Amino acid sequence: QQLGRKGDAPPHEQLSEREFQVFLKLARGETAGHIAESLSLSVKTVSTYRTRLMEKMGLHSNSDLTYYALKNKLID
């Protein structure tokens, strides 16, 4: 196993802290604009985080994010 690699960790545990914050907010149905405002980011930056976390997690839509979060008890 390579150093620094998270191996068999669940996909959400492979996200950076900021990606995980954006993930949870998207999974709860918040808009990119609202997320940007609440985290003091630009909408473009939120969009970049969304793209990265979707790739890392192998998800394709916001509904996939919500389903994953509910299934893994990350939101209720």
PDB file with one MODEL, atoms N, CA, C and O in Angstrom:
MODEL        1
ATOM      1  N   GLN A   1       0.837  -1.192   0.000  1.00  0.00           N
ATOM      2  CA  GLN A   1       0.000   0.000   0.000  1.00  0.00           C
ATOM      3  C   GLN A   1       0.874   1.245   0.000  1.00  0.00           C
ATOM      4  O   GLN A   1       1.856   1.325   0.737  1.00  0.00           O
ATOM      5  N   GLN A   2       0.513   2.206  -0.824  1.00  0.00           N
ATOM      6  CA  GLN A   2       1.296   3.430  -0.937  1.00  0.00           C
ATOM      7  C   GLN A   2       1.103   4.312   0.283  1.00  0.00           C
ATOM      8  O   GLN A   2       0.026   4.358   0.878  1.00  0.00           O
ATOM      9  N   LEU A   3       2.156   5.000   0.638  1.00  0.00           N
ATOM     10  CA  LEU A   3       2.105   5.933   1.750  1.00  0.00           C
ATOM     11  C   LEU A   3       1.132   7.065   1.428  1.00  0.00           C
ATOM     12  O   LEU A   3       1.144   7.603   0.320  1.00  0.00           O
ATOM     13  N   GLY A   4       0.298   7.422   2.389  1.00  0.00           N
ATOM     14  CA  GLY A   4      -0.633   8.524   2.185  1.00  0.00           C
ATOM     15  C   GLY A   4      -1.911   8.125   1.483  1.00  0.00           C
ATOM     16  O   GLY A   4      -2.811   8.952   1.332  1.00  0.00           O
ATOM     17  N   ARG A   5      -2.015   6.901   1.056  1.00  0.00           N
ATOM     18  CA  ARG A   5      -3.211   6.430   0.383  1.00  0.00           C
ATOM     19  C   ARG A   5      -4.178   5.866   1.405  1.00  0.00           C
ATOM     20  O   ARG A   5      -3.764   5.220   2.368  1.00  0.00           O
ATOM     21  N   LYS A   6      -5.467   6.106   1.200  1.00  0.00           N
ATOM     22  CA  LYS A   6      -6.441   5.691   2.203  1.00  0.00           C
ATOM     23  C   LYS A   6      -7.046   4.319   1.925  1.00  0.00           C
ATOM     24  O   LYS A   6      -7.953   3.887   2.637  1.00  0.00           O
ATOM     25  N   GLY A   7      -6.556   3.637   0.905  1.00  0.00           N
ATOM     26  CA  GLY A   7      -6.920   2.252   0.644  1.00  0.00           C
ATOM     27  C   GLY A   7      -8.398   1.949   0.614  1.00  0.00           C
ATOM     28  O   GLY A   7      -9.116   2.391  -0.282  1.00  0.00           O
ATOM     29  N   ASP A   8      -8.855   1.189   1.601  1.00  0.00           N
ATOM     30  CA  ASP A   8     -10.234   0.713   1.616  1.00  0.00           C
ATOM     31  C   ASP A   8     -11.189   1.623   2.386  1.00  0.00           C
ATOM     32  O   ASP A   8     -12.296   1.202   2.718  1.00  0.00           O
ATOM     33  N   ALA A   9     -10.794   2.837   2.670  1.00  0.00           N
ATOM     34  CA  ALA A   9     -11.671   3.771   3.379  1.00  0.00           C
ATOM     35  C   ALA A   9     -12.908   4.048   2.525  1.00  0.00           C
ATOM     36  O   ALA A   9     -12.821   4.058   1.298  1.00  0.00           O
ATOM     37  N   PRO A  10     -14.059   4.274   3.165  1.00  0.00           N
ATOM     38  CA  PRO A  10     -15.260   4.638   2.404  1.00  0.00           C
ATOM     39  C   PRO A  10     -15.000   5.899   1.571  1.00  0.00           C
ATOM     40  O   PRO A  10     -14.193   6.743   1.960  1.00  0.00           O
ATOM     41  N   PRO A  11     -15.679   6.027   0.431  1.00  0.00           N
ATOM     42  CA  PRO A  11     -15.425   7.172  -0.450  1.00  0.00           C
ATOM     43  C   PRO A  11     -15.479   8.532   0.249  1.00  0.00           C
ATOM     44  O   PRO A  11     -14.655   9.400  -0.038  1.00  0.00           O
ATOM     45  N   HIS A  12     -16.429   8.732   1.157  1.00  0.00           N
ATOM     46  CA  HIS A  12     -16.536  10.054   1.793  1.00  0.00           C
ATOM     47  C   HIS A  12     -15.352  10.356   2.711  1.00  0.00           C
ATOM     48  O   HIS A  12     -15.077  11.521   2.997  1.00  0.00           O
ATOM     49  N   GLU A  13     -14.656   9.334   3.171  1.00  0.00           N
ATOM     50  CA  GLU A  13     -13.486   9.557   4.025  1.00  0.00           C
ATOM     51  C   GLU A  13     -12.245   9.930   3.213  1.00  0.00           C
ATOM     52  O   GLU A  13     -11.206  10.270   3.778  1.00  0.00           O
ATOM     53  N   GLN A  14     -12.359   9.866   1.900  1.00  0.00           N
ATOM     54  CA  GLN A  14     -11.247  10.247   1.030  1.00  0.00           C
ATOM     55  C   GLN A  14     -11.335  11.713   0.605  1.00  0.00           C
ATOM     56  O   GLN A  14     -10.466  12.209  -0.112  1.00  0.00           O
ATOM     57  N   LEU A  15     -12.385  12.399   1.049  1.00  0.00           N
ATOM     58  CA  LEU A  15     -12.559  13.804   0.710  1.00  0.00           C
ATOM     59  C   LEU A  15     -11.756  14.689   1.657  1.00  0.00           C
ATOM     60  O   LEU A  15     -11.519  14.335   2.812  1.00  0.00           O
ATOM     61  N   SER A  16     -11.343  15.846   1.143  1.00  0.00           N
ATOM     62  CA  SER A  16     -10.720  16.839   2.024  1.00  0.00           C
ATOM     63  C   SER A  16     -11.806  17.376   2.958  1.00  0.00           C
ATOM     64  O   SER A  16     -12.996  17.159   2.731  1.00  0.00           O
ATOM     65  N   GLU A  17     -11.386  18.067   3.994  1.00  0.00           N
ATOM     66  CA  GLU A  17     -12.356  18.625   4.944  1.00  0.00           C
ATOM     67  C   GLU A  17     -13.340  19.560   4.239  1.00  0.00           C
ATOM     68  O   GLU A  17     -14.543  19.502   4.498  1.00  0.00           O
ATOM     69  N   ARG A  18     -12.837  20.422   3.350  1.00  0.00           N
ATOM     70  CA  ARG A  18     -13.702  21.367   2.637  1.00  0.00           C
ATOM     71  C   ARG A  18     -14.619  20.637   1.660  1.00  0.00           C
ATOM     72  O   ARG A  18     -15.798  20.975   1.552  1.00  0.00           O
ATOM     73  N   GLU A  19     -14.095  19.640   0.948  1.00  0.00           N
ATOM     74  CA  GLU A  19     -14.941  18.854   0.044  1.00  0.00           C
ATOM     75  C   GLU A  19     -16.066  18.194   0.828  1.00  0.00           C
ATOM     76  O   GLU A  19     -17.204  18.148   0.360  1.00  0.00           O
ATOM     77  N   PHE A  20     -15.758  17.684   2.018  1.00  0.00           N
ATOM     78  CA  PHE A  20     -16.775  17.025   2.838  1.00  0.00           C
ATOM     79  C   PHE A  20     -17.837  18.028   3.289  1.00  0.00           C
ATOM     80  O   PHE A  20     -19.021  17.693   3.324  1.00  0.00           O
ATOM     81  N   GLN A  21     -17.435  19.247   3.633  1.00  0.00           N
ATOM     82  CA  GLN A  21     -18.407  20.283   4.005  1.00  0.00           C
ATOM     83  C   GLN A  21     -19.351  20.563   2.835  1.00  0.00           C
ATOM     84  O   GLN A  21     -20.568  20.624   3.014  1.00  0.00           O
ATOM     85  N   VAL A  22     -18.788  20.731   1.646  1.00  0.00           N
ATOM     86  CA  VAL A  22     -19.593  20.997   0.456  1.00  0.00           C
ATOM     87  C   VAL A  22     -20.492  19.797   0.162  1.00  0.00           C
ATOM     88  O   VAL A  22     -21.667  19.969  -0.165  1.00  0.00           O
ATOM     89  N   PHE A  23     -19.953  18.590   0.276  1.00  0.00           N
ATOM     90  CA  PHE A  23     -20.728  17.368   0.064  1.00  0.00           C
ATOM     91  C   PHE A  23     -21.974  17.344   0.950  1.00  0.00           C
ATOM     92  O   PHE A  23     -23.078  17.107   0.460  1.00  0.00           O
ATOM     93  N   LEU A  24     -21.803  17.589   2.250  1.00  0.00           N
ATOM     94  CA  LEU A  24     -22.939  17.543   3.177  1.00  0.00           C
ATOM     95  C   LEU A  24     -23.986  18.594   2.836  1.00  0.00           C
ATOM     96  O   LEU A  24     -25.184  18.320   2.896  1.00  0.00           O
ATOM     97  N   LYS A  25     -23.548  19.784   2.480  1.00  0.00           N
ATOM     98  CA  LYS A  25     -24.485  20.848   2.139  1.00  0.00           C
ATOM     99  C   LYS A  25     -25.240  20.522   0.845  1.00  0.00           C
ATOM    100  O   LYS A  25     -26.445  20.756   0.755  1.00  0.00           O
ATOM    101  N   LEU A  26     -24.539  19.986  -0.150  1.00  0.00           N
ATOM    102  CA  LEU A  26     -25.206  19.571  -1.386  1.00  0.00           C
ATOM    103  C   LEU A  26     -26.198  18.450  -1.106  1.00  0.00           C
ATOM    104  O   LEU A  26     -27.311  18.451  -1.632  1.00  0.00           O
ATOM    105  N   ALA A  27     -25.793  17.496  -0.279  1.00  0.00           N
ATOM    106  CA  ALA A  27     -26.653  16.354   0.043  1.00  0.00           C
ATOM    107  C   ALA A  27     -27.927  16.802   0.757  1.00  0.00           C
ATOM    108  O   ALA A  27     -28.969  16.156   0.639  1.00  0.00           O
ATOM    109  N   ARG A  28     -27.841  17.910   1.497  1.00  0.00           N
ATOM    110  CA  ARG A  28     -29.017  18.459   2.192  1.00  0.00           C
ATOM    111  C   ARG A  28     -29.869  19.327   1.270  1.00  0.00           C
ATOM    112  O   ARG A  28     -30.905  19.848   1.685  1.00  0.00           O
ATOM    113  N   GLY A  29     -29.434  19.483   0.018  1.00  0.00           N
ATOM    114  CA  GLY A  29     -30.219  20.228  -0.955  1.00  0.00           C
ATOM    115  C   GLY A  29     -29.896  21.706  -1.056  1.00  0.00           C
ATOM    116  O   GLY A  29     -30.638  22.452  -1.695  1.00  0.00           O
ATOM    117  N   GLU A  30     -28.807  22.149  -0.442  1.00  0.00           N
ATOM    118  CA  GLU A  30     -28.438  23.562  -0.530  1.00  0.00           C
ATOM    119  C   GLU A  30     -27.929  23.884  -1.934  1.00  0.00           C
ATOM    120  O   GLU A  30     -27.307  23.046  -2.587  1.00  0.00           O
ATOM    121  N   THR A  31     -28.196  25.090  -2.382  1.00  0.00           N
ATOM    122  CA  THR A  31     -27.730  25.521  -3.704  1.00  0.00           C
ATOM    123  C   THR A  31     -26.263  25.931  -3.637  1.00  0.00           C
ATOM    124  O   THR A  31     -25.729  26.225  -2.568  1.00  0.00           O
ATOM    125  N   ALA A  32     -25.627  25.943  -4.803  1.00  0.00           N
ATOM    126  CA  ALA A  32     -24.224  26.363  -4.876  1.00  0.00           C
ATOM    127  C   ALA A  32     -24.073  27.793  -4.373  1.00  0.00           C
ATOM    128  O   ALA A  32     -23.093  28.112  -3.701  1.00  0.00           O
ATOM    129  N   GLY A  33     -25.029  28.652  -4.690  1.00  0.00           N
ATOM    130  CA  GLY A  33     -24.980  30.036  -4.231  1.00  0.00           C
ATOM    131  C   GLY A  33     -25.037  30.144  -2.717  1.00  0.00           C
ATOM    132  O   GLY A  33     -24.287  30.910  -2.113  1.00  0.00           O
ATOM    133  N   HIS A  34     -25.925  29.379  -2.111  1.00  0.00           N
ATOM    134  CA  HIS A  34     -26.056  29.399  -0.647  1.00  0.00           C
ATOM    135  C   HIS A  34     -24.804  28.824   0.009  1.00  0.00           C
ATOM    136  O   HIS A  34     -24.323  29.356   1.009  1.00  0.00           O
ATOM    137  N   ILE A  35     -24.280  27.740  -0.556  1.00  0.00           N
ATOM    138  CA  ILE A  35     -23.060  27.126  -0.017  1.00  0.00           C
ATOM    139  C   ILE A  35     -21.901  28.118  -0.111  1.00  0.00           C
ATOM    140  O   ILE A  35     -21.138  28.288   0.839  1.00  0.00           O
ATOM    141  N   ALA A  36     -21.781  28.765  -1.261  1.00  0.00           N
ATOM    142  CA  ALA A  36     -20.705  29.741  -1.464  1.00  0.00           C
ATOM    143  C   ALA A  36     -20.779  30.842  -0.411  1.00  0.00           C
ATOM    144  O   ALA A  36     -19.767  31.214   0.184  1.00  0.00           O
ATOM    145  N   GLU A  37     -21.975  31.355  -0.189  1.00  0.00           N
ATOM    146  CA  GLU A  37     -22.153  32.427   0.792  1.00  0.00           C
ATOM    147  C   GLU A  37     -21.828  31.943   2.205  1.00  0.00           C
ATOM    148  O   GLU A  37     -21.138  32.633   2.956  1.00  0.00           O
ATOM    149  N   SER A  38     -22.322  30.767   2.565  1.00  0.00           N
ATOM    150  CA  SER A  38     -22.130  30.281   3.942  1.00  0.00           C
ATOM    151  C   SER A  38     -20.681  29.898   4.242  1.00  0.00           C
ATOM    152  O   SER A  38     -20.256  29.950   5.396  1.00  0.00           O
ATOM    153  N   LEU A  39     -19.914  29.511   3.210  1.00  0.00           N
ATOM    154  CA  LEU A  39     -18.516  29.119   3.420  1.00  0.00           C
ATOM    155  C   LEU A  39     -17.526  30.194   2.953  1.00  0.00           C
ATOM    156  O   LEU A  39     -16.316  29.972   2.944  1.00  0.00           O
ATOM    157  N   SER A  40     -18.053  31.353   2.569  1.00  0.00           N
ATOM    158  CA  SER A  40     -17.224  32.466   2.067  1.00  0.00           C
ATOM    159  C   SER A  40     -16.360  32.042   0.878  1.00  0.00           C
ATOM    160  O   SER A  40     -15.157  32.298   0.837  1.00  0.00           O
ATOM    161  N   LEU A  41     -17.009  31.389  -0.085  1.00  0.00           N
ATOM    162  CA  LEU A  41     -16.350  30.943  -1.313  1.00  0.00           C
ATOM    163  C   LEU A  41     -17.086  31.543  -2.505  1.00  0.00           C
ATOM    164  O   LEU A  41     -18.186  32.074  -2.356  1.00  0.00           O
ATOM    165  N   SER A  42     -16.479  31.458  -3.686  1.00  0.00           N
ATOM    166  CA  SER A  42     -17.198  31.839  -4.899  1.00  0.00           C
ATOM    167  C   SER A  42     -18.026  30.640  -5.364  1.00  0.00           C
ATOM    168  O   SER A  42     -17.736  29.497  -5.009  1.00  0.00           O
ATOM    169  N   VAL A  43     -19.051  30.912  -6.156  1.00  0.00           N
ATOM    170  CA  VAL A  43     -19.877  29.835  -6.708  1.00  0.00           C
ATOM    171  C   VAL A  43     -19.008  28.920  -7.570  1.00  0.00           C
ATOM    172  O   VAL A  43     -19.195  27.704  -7.569  1.00  0.00           O
ATOM    173  N   LYS A  44     -18.061  29.503  -8.303  1.00  0.00           N
ATOM    174  CA  LYS A  44     -17.143  28.718  -9.147  1.00  0.00           C
ATOM    175  C   LYS A  44     -16.327  27.745  -8.298  1.00  0.00           C
ATOM    176  O   LYS A  44     -16.122  26.599  -8.700  1.00  0.00           O
ATOM    177  N   THR A  45     -15.863  28.187  -7.135  1.00  0.00           N
ATOM    178  CA  THR A  45     -15.086  27.315  -6.249  1.00  0.00           C
ATOM    179  C   THR A  45     -15.953  26.178  -5.733  1.00  0.00           C
ATOM    180  O   THR A  45     -15.497  25.036  -5.662  1.00  0.00           O
ATOM    181  N   VAL A  46     -17.193  26.474  -5.372  1.00  0.00           N
ATOM    182  CA  VAL A  46     -18.115  25.423  -4.919  1.00  0.00           C
ATOM    183  C   VAL A  46     -18.323  24.416  -6.043  1.00  0.00           C
ATOM    184  O   VAL A  46     -18.346  23.210  -5.802  1.00  0.00           O
ATOM    185  N   SER A  47     -18.471  24.904  -7.262  1.00  0.00           N
ATOM    186  CA  SER A  47     -18.644  24.028  -8.419  1.00  0.00           C
ATOM    187  C   SER A  47     -17.423  23.131  -8.621  1.00  0.00           C
ATOM    188  O   SER A  47     -17.559  21.954  -8.955  1.00  0.00           O
ATOM    189  N   THR A  48     -16.237  23.692  -8.416  1.00  0.00           N
ATOM    190  CA  THR A  48     -15.003  22.913  -8.531  1.00  0.00           C
ATOM    191  C   THR A  48     -14.950  21.826  -7.463  1.00  0.00           C
ATOM    192  O   THR A  48     -14.610  20.680  -7.758  1.00  0.00           O
ATOM    193  N   TYR A  49     -15.287  22.182  -6.219  1.00  0.00           N
ATOM    194  CA  TYR A  49     -15.330  21.184  -5.145  1.00  0.00           C
ATOM    195  C   TYR A  49     -16.332  20.083  -5.480  1.00  0.00           C
ATOM    196  O   TYR A  49     -16.056  18.901  -5.270  1.00  0.00           O
ATOM    197  N   ARG A  50     -17.501  20.475  -6.003  1.00  0.00           N
ATOM    198  CA  ARG A  50     -18.533  19.494  -6.359  1.00  0.00           C
ATOM    199  C   ARG A  50     -17.994  18.518  -7.403  1.00  0.00           C
ATOM    200  O   ARG A  50     -18.157  17.306  -7.267  1.00  0.00           O
ATOM    201  N   THR A  51     -17.356  19.046  -8.440  1.00  0.00           N
ATOM    202  CA  THR A  51     -16.798  18.197  -9.492  1.00  0.00           C
ATOM    203  C   THR A  51     -15.782  17.219  -8.920  1.00  0.00           C
ATOM    204  O   THR A  51     -15.813  16.028  -9.229  1.00  0.00           O
ATOM    205  N   ARG A  52     -14.874  17.731  -8.079  1.00  0.00           N
ATOM    206  CA  ARG A  52     -13.837  16.881  -7.487  1.00  0.00           C
ATOM    207  C   ARG A  52     -14.420  15.790  -6.604  1.00  0.00           C
ATOM    208  O   ARG A  52     -14.028  14.627  -6.702  1.00  0.00           O
ATOM    209  N   LEU A  53     -15.359  16.167  -5.741  1.00  0.00           N
ATOM    210  CA  LEU A  53     -15.896  15.159  -4.821  1.00  0.00           C
ATOM    211  C   LEU A  53     -16.742  14.129  -5.558  1.00  0.00           C
ATOM    212  O   LEU A  53     -16.752  12.958  -5.178  1.00  0.00           O
ATOM    213  N   MET A  54     -17.447  14.540  -6.600  1.00  0.00           N
ATOM    214  CA  MET A  54     -18.232  13.592  -7.395  1.00  0.00           C
ATOM    215  C   MET A  54     -17.303  12.579  -8.064  1.00  0.00           C
ATOM    216  O   MET A  54     -17.602  11.386  -8.094  1.00  0.00           O
ATOM    217  N   GLU A  55     -16.177  13.054  -8.600  1.00  0.00           N
ATOM    218  CA  GLU A  55     -15.210  12.153  -9.231  1.00  0.00           C
ATOM    219  C   GLU A  55     -14.626  11.188  -8.210  1.00  0.00           C
ATOM    220  O   GLU A  55     -14.555   9.984  -8.457  1.00  0.00           O
ATOM    221  N   LYS A  56     -14.207  11.714  -7.066  1.00  0.00           N
ATOM    222  CA  LYS A  56     -13.611  10.870  -6.029  1.00  0.00           C
ATOM    223  C   LYS A  56     -14.576   9.799  -5.536  1.00  0.00           C
ATOM    224  O   LYS A  56     -14.166   8.684  -5.214  1.00  0.00           O
ATOM    225  N   MET A  57     -15.865  10.146  -5.479  1.00  0.00           N
ATOM    226  CA  MET A  57     -16.856   9.231  -4.918  1.00  0.00           C
ATOM    227  C   MET A  57     -17.559   8.386  -5.979  1.00  0.00           C
ATOM    228  O   MET A  57     -18.317   7.477  -5.643  1.00  0.00           O
ATOM    229  N   GLY A  58     -17.314   8.678  -7.247  1.00  0.00           N
ATOM    230  CA  GLY A  58     -17.954   7.927  -8.320  1.00  0.00           C
ATOM    231  C   GLY A  58     -19.446   8.193  -8.426  1.00  0.00           C
ATOM    232  O   GLY A  58     -20.213   7.307  -8.803  1.00  0.00           O
ATOM    233  N   LEU A  59     -19.861   9.411  -8.097  1.00  0.00           N
ATOM    234  CA  LEU A  59     -21.273   9.790  -8.148  1.00  0.00           C
ATOM    235  C   LEU A  59     -21.515  10.664  -9.370  1.00  0.00           C
ATOM    236  O   LEU A  59     -20.584  11.251  -9.921  1.00  0.00           O
ATOM    237  N   HIS A  60     -22.791  10.746  -9.792  1.00  0.00           N
ATOM    238  CA  HIS A  60     -23.092  11.442 -11.037  1.00  0.00           C
ATOM    239  C   HIS A  60     -24.101  12.574 -10.910  1.00  0.00           C
ATOM    240  O   HIS A  60     -24.262  13.360 -11.844  1.00  0.00           O
ATOM    241  N   SER A  61     -24.782  12.672  -9.778  1.00  0.00           N
ATOM    242  CA  SER A  61     -25.799  13.716  -9.625  1.00  0.00           C
ATOM    243  C   SER A  61     -25.963  14.089  -8.160  1.00  0.00           C
ATOM    244  O   SER A  61     -25.482  13.391  -7.267  1.00  0.00           O
ATOM    245  N   ASN A  62     -26.653  15.203  -7.927  1.00  0.00           N
ATOM    246  CA  ASN A  62     -26.920  15.606  -6.549  1.00  0.00           C
ATOM    247  C   ASN A  62     -27.825  14.596  -5.849  1.00  0.00           C
ATOM    248  O   ASN A  62     -27.712  14.399  -4.639  1.00  0.00           O
ATOM    249  N   SER A  63     -28.715  13.958  -6.594  1.00  0.00           N
ATOM    250  CA  SER A  63     -29.559  12.941  -5.955  1.00  0.00           C
ATOM    251  C   SER A  63     -28.715  11.739  -5.530  1.00  0.00           C
ATOM    252  O   SER A  63     -29.012  11.108  -4.515  1.00  0.00           O
ATOM    253  N   ASP A  64     -27.662  11.412  -6.295  1.00  0.00           N
ATOM    254  CA  ASP A  64     -26.725  10.359  -5.870  1.00  0.00           C
ATOM    255  C   ASP A  64     -26.047  10.754  -4.560  1.00  0.00           C
ATOM    256  O   ASP A  64     -25.867   9.922  -3.671  1.00  0.00           O
ATOM    257  N   LEU A  65     -25.669  12.039  -4.446  1.00  0.00           N
ATOM    258  CA  LEU A  65     -25.038  12.539  -3.219  1.00  0.00           C
ATOM    259  C   LEU A  65     -25.971  12.359  -2.027  1.00  0.00           C
ATOM    260  O   LEU A  65     -25.567  11.870  -0.972  1.00  0.00           O
ATOM    261  N   THR A  66     -27.222  12.761  -2.213  1.00  0.00           N
ATOM    262  CA  THR A  66     -28.198  12.668  -1.125  1.00  0.00           C
ATOM    263  C   THR A  66     -28.436  11.219  -0.739  1.00  0.00           C
ATOM    264  O   THR A  66     -28.470  10.889   0.446  1.00  0.00           O
ATOM    265  N   TYR A  67     -28.599  10.353  -1.729  1.00  0.00           N
ATOM    266  CA  TYR A  67     -28.815   8.936  -1.449  1.00  0.00           C
ATOM    267  C   TYR A  67     -27.631   8.354  -0.672  1.00  0.00           C
ATOM    268  O   TYR A  67     -27.821   7.644   0.316  1.00  0.00           O
ATOM    269  N   TYR A  68     -26.419   8.654  -1.119  1.00  0.00           N
ATOM    270  CA  TYR A  68     -25.214   8.155  -0.449  1.00  0.00           C
ATOM    271  C   TYR A  68     -25.175   8.641   1.000  1.00  0.00           C
ATOM    272  O   TYR A  68     -24.915   7.862   1.917  1.00  0.00           O
ATOM    273  N   ALA A  69     -25.435   9.931   1.196  1.00  0.00           N
ATOM    274  CA  ALA A  69     -25.381  10.512   2.547  1.00  0.00           C
ATOM    275  C   ALA A  69     -26.422   9.879   3.466  1.00  0.00           C
ATOM    276  O   ALA A  69     -26.129   9.598   4.629  1.00  0.00           O
ATOM    277  N   LEU A  70     -27.619   9.654   2.963  1.00  0.00           N
ATOM    278  CA  LEU A  70     -28.669   9.017   3.769  1.00  0.00           C
ATOM    279  C   LEU A  70     -28.313   7.566   4.076  1.00  0.00           C
ATOM    280  O   LEU A  70     -28.438   7.113   5.214  1.00  0.00           O
ATOM    281  N   LYS A  71     -27.872   6.847   3.058  1.00  0.00           N
ATOM    282  CA  LYS A  71     -27.523   5.433   3.214  1.00  0.00           C
ATOM    283  C   LYS A  71     -26.406   5.237   4.241  1.00  0.00           C
ATOM    284  O   LYS A  71     -26.395   4.251   4.978  1.00  0.00           O
ATOM    285  N   ASN A  72     -25.473   6.182   4.281  1.00  0.00           N
ATOM    286  CA  ASN A  72     -24.335   6.089   5.198  1.00  0.00           C
ATOM    287  C   ASN A  72     -24.541   6.879   6.493  1.00  0.00           C
ATOM    288  O   ASN A  72     -23.608   7.087   7.268  1.00  0.00           O
ATOM    289  N   LYS A  73     -25.791   7.313   6.704  1.00  0.00           N
ATOM    290  CA  LYS A  73     -26.179   8.022   7.934  1.00  0.00           C
ATOM    291  C   LYS A  73     -25.335   9.272   8.203  1.00  0.00           C
ATOM    292  O   LYS A  73     -24.996   9.575   9.347  1.00  0.00           O
ATOM    293  N   LEU A  74     -25.004   9.988   7.126  1.00  0.00           N
ATOM    294  CA  LEU A  74     -24.249  11.230   7.248  1.00  0.00           C
ATOM    295  C   LEU A  74     -25.189  12.426   7.401  1.00  0.00           C
ATOM    296  O   LEU A  74     -24.799  13.475   7.915  1.00  0.00           O
ATOM    297  N   ILE A  75     -26.435  12.253   6.945  1.00  0.00           N
ATOM    298  CA  ILE A  75     -27.501  13.244   7.136  1.00  0.00           C
ATOM    299  C   ILE A  75     -28.764  12.475   7.503  1.00  0.00           C
ATOM    300  O   ILE A  75     -28.847  11.261   7.316  1.00  0.00           O
ATOM    301  N   ASP A  76     -29.751  13.211   8.032  1.00  0.00           N
ATOM    302  CA  ASP A  76     -31.052  12.555   8.285  1.00  0.00           C
ATOM    303  C   ASP A  76     -32.185  13.416   7.807  1.00  0.00           C
ATOM    304  O   ASP A  76     -33.348  13.032   7.934  1.00  0.00           O
TER     305      ASP A  76
ENDMDL
END
